[in-house]
């Protein structure tokens, strides 16, 4: 439920009013990310403190560990309402923080998608060499890279020796 500014001024201190005012638009949109995170932390701390005080006052009213005798008027100093006002301000600030994180994630996703699309398009393009003037080698012979051995090959000498030995064996067996 929305709280009027008059109620907020009655419940909150000056410093708390400044933080609650920062948690409203357009001031909320103008905050930097670090300032917004600090605002959320401060509002959370103040809200938790107000809830703790309200709970302690409620326990004291029931007679459970309070400081002496407490009447309802003294116990109800508006800390529950104060906690509700701070909770609303905290909710607004956290929603803005969540919105900014989602926007940053969406931008990063879009950048990655554009990059992936460019890579996909580049892979489908033909990769031809550029049509630049080049020297023509013509019909010249290539330079020889292998050197010929001088004399007969090693396998040839063995083959001839074996051929002569077989021929001699045939001649001797006659």
C-alpha positions in Angstrom: 0.0 0.0 0.0 1.3 3.5 -0.9 2.2 5.8 2.0 1.6 9.5 1.8 4.6 11.9 2.1 3.0 13.4 5.2 3.0 9.9 6.9 6.6 9.3 5.8 7.7 12.7 7.2 6.1 11.8 10.5 7.7 8.3 10.7 11.1 8.8 9.3 14.2 10.9 10.3 15.7 13.4 7.9 18.5 11.1 6.8 16.0 8.3 6.2 13.7 10.7 4.2 16.7 11.5 1.9 17.2 7.8 1.2 13.5 7.2 0.6 13.4 10.2 -1.8 16.4 8.8 -3.7 14.4 5.5 -4.1 11.7 7.3 -6.2 11.7 8.1 -9.9 13.2 10.1 -11.6 16.0 10.3 -9.0 16.3 6.5 -8.9 17.0 6.4 -12.7 19.7 9.0 -12.4 21.8 7.0 -9.8 24.9 5.2 -10.9 25.0 1.4 -10.4 27.4 1.6 -7.4 25.2 4.3 -5.8 22.1 2.2 -6.4 23.7 -0.8 -4.7 24.7 1.3 -1.8 21.2 2.7 -1.5 19.8 -0.8 -1.5 22.2 -1.9 1.3 21.4 1.2 3.4 17.7 0.8 3.0 17.9 -2.9 3.9 19.9 -2.1 7.0 17.4 0.6 8.2 14.4 -1.6 7.5 15.9 -4.5 9.4 16.7 -2.2 12.3 13.1 -0.9 12.4 11.7 -4.4 12.2 13.9 -5.5 15.1 12.9 -2.6 17.3 9.2 -3.2 16.5 9.6 -7.0 17.3 11.3 -6.2 20.6 8.6 -3.7 21.5 6.0 -6.3 20.7 7.7 -8.9 22.9 8.0 -6.4 25.8 4.3 -5.6 25.5 3.6 -9.3 26.0 5.9 -9.3 29.0 8.7 -11.5 27.4 12.1 -10.1 28.2 11.3 -6.4 27.9 12.7 -3.6 30.0 10.2 -3.2 32.7 6.6 -2.3 32.3 5.5 -1.1 28.8 2.2 0.3 27.9 0.7 0.1 24.4 1.2 3.8 23.8 4.9 3.6 24.4 5.3 0.3 22.5 3.6 1.6 19.4 6.0 4.3 18.3 5.4 3.6 14.6 8.2 1.2 13.9 6.0 -1.2 12.1 4.8 1.6 9.8 8.4 2.8 9.5 9.5 -0.6 8.4 6.7 -0.8 5.9 7.7 2.6 4.4 11.4 1.5 4.2 10.3 -1.9 2.7 8.4 -0.1 -0.1 11.5 2.1 -0.8 13.7 -1.0 -0.8 11.4 -2.8 -3.2 11.5 0.1 -5.7 15.3 0.3 -5.5 15.7 -3.5 -5.9 13.4 -3.5 -8.9 15.5 -0.8 -10.6 18.6 -2.8 -9.8 17.1 -6.0 -11.3 15.9 -4.1 -14.3 19.4 -2.7 -15.0 21.0 -6.2 -14.6 18.5 -7.6 -17.0 19.1 -4.8 -19.5 22.8 -5.3 -19.3 22.4 -9.1 -19.8 20.1 -8.5 -22.8 22.7 -6.1 -24.4 25.5 -8.6 -23.9 23.3 -11.4 -25.4 22.5 -9.2 -28.4 26.2 -8.3 -28.9 27.1 -12.0 -28.9 24.3 -12.8 -31.3 25.5 -10.1 -33.7 29.1 -11.4 -33.5 27.9 -14.9 -34.1 25.9 -13.8 -37.1 28.9 -12.0 -38.6 31.1 -15.1 -38.1 28.4 -17.3 -39.8 28.2 -14.9 -42.7 32.0 -14.7 -43.1 32.2 -18.5 -43.1 29.8 -18.8 -46.0 31.6 -16.3 -48.2 33.9 -17.7 -50.9 37.6 -17.4 -50.1 39.1 -16.6 -53.5 42.5 -15.1 -53.9 42.5 -11.5 -54.8 42.8 -10.7 -58.5 46.1 -8.9 -58.4 48.8 -8.8 -61.2 51.3 -11.7 -60.6 54.3 -12.9 -62.5 53.7 -15.8 -64.9 56.0 -18.7 -64.5 55.2 -20.0 -68.0 56.4 -23.4 -69.3 59.8 -23.4 -67.6 61.0 -26.6 -66.0 60.9 -26.8 -62.3 64.2 -26.9 -60.5 65.4 -30.4 -59.6 65.2 -31.2 -55.9 66.5 -34.8 -56.0 70.2 -35.7 -56.8 71.0 -38.8 -58.8 73.6 -41.2 -57.4 76.7 -41.8 -59.3 77.0 -45.4 -60.4 74.4 -48.2 -60.3 71.8 -48.4 -57.7 72.3 -50.7 -54.7 69.4 -52.9 -55.7 70.6 -53.3 -59.2 74.0 -54.7 -58.1 72.4 -57.4 -56.0 70.0 -58.4 -58.8 72.8 -58.8 -61.3 74.9 -60.9 -58.9 72.0 -63.2 -58.2 71.2 -63.5 -62.0 74.8 -64.6 -62.7 74.8 -67.1 -59.8 71.6 -68.7 -61.0 72.9 -69.0 -64.6 76.1 -70.5 -63.4 74.1 -73.1 -61.3 72.1 -74.1 -64.4 75.2 -74.5 -66.4 76.9 -76.6 -63.7 73.9 -78.9 -63.3 73.9 -80.0 -66.9 
